[in-house]
């Protein structure tokens, strides 16, 4: 089968295929985000969603998607019979259209069920040899390899004898928004935080509390969602800025358009943490985020707190779930359940945890249980509706 040059398979308005990578469990949320932004031909995959758009939409998706980790642009794909065939197909692609001899590149590979390759590093090495050899044969010179700050990041995906070659338009993972300069020892990923808020269906018509807020990630992501602030406006760099077709004027138009779509938010966001150090870090991160929302964080023990009115309150909690101290965690979770039940009625509560055993100690019946992964740990996002009396009375 001949190489299909996906870069040239464009329709009349110059649309091309892109792939947004995400965490397990967020495929539906990401697809909804893409639909809202105006993407075309959206198809959900495993930890990814493919879609079509033009160059401006590539810029827009990097700026505006909350649950995407990377935006890849497939440039060609092919089937290969053996190592020589793989090398030749990589060699034959016109890499000079993407990089110059004085540029740099890096290759990352992922391999599944291949009889030719059993090592992703070797896959990358053979591709690198093919690209370098093409430049030497045609131009008597070659681009360099740069793992830290390359001009082009190439992604190779092999499944059996089928290879897809893409270029990474994002660079560093899109969870690195640019606002979180102060971290804890176990920071919550920004994409995970945003995805949980979106998945919860928070209608932005109630106050929002994170009673174990750490360095403020959930609160900042919730504030950006509430005000429709594009999550990556604070980023200083995207990989596509080093591409040959980089259009700075177009990017600035996309950026200005995103800024104009910000809306007002009339409720309060606030957080507690038992650690003064965490509160100081949260305050600094909130300031750096420039969300222009009044987010109040205070040093306070949630287990000794209460809600003093009957207004609806939205609560999202990321409690400790270290399995090495499981007995203490079970006591903590029981206390969380007791405080919610007794002191936080009229609340819509969401809890993320990787301690699946400790969940039982909460003592409340979850109305929803969603499987997610947090830093590689299988987790559950649980929803508890805290209201006095029965659900029938609440309705």
Helices and strands as residue ranges (DSSP letters): E 4-5, G 6-8, E 16-21, H 27-37, E 40-44, E 48-53, H 55-64, E 70-79, H 83-92, G 95-97, E 104-112, H 120-139, E 144-145, E 152-159, E 162-168, H 190-200, E 207-210, H 217-226, G 239-242, H 248-260, E 269-273, H 276-289, E 295-299, G 302-304, E 313-317, G 323-325, H 326-343, E 347-353, G 358-362, E 368-374, E 377-386, H 391-394
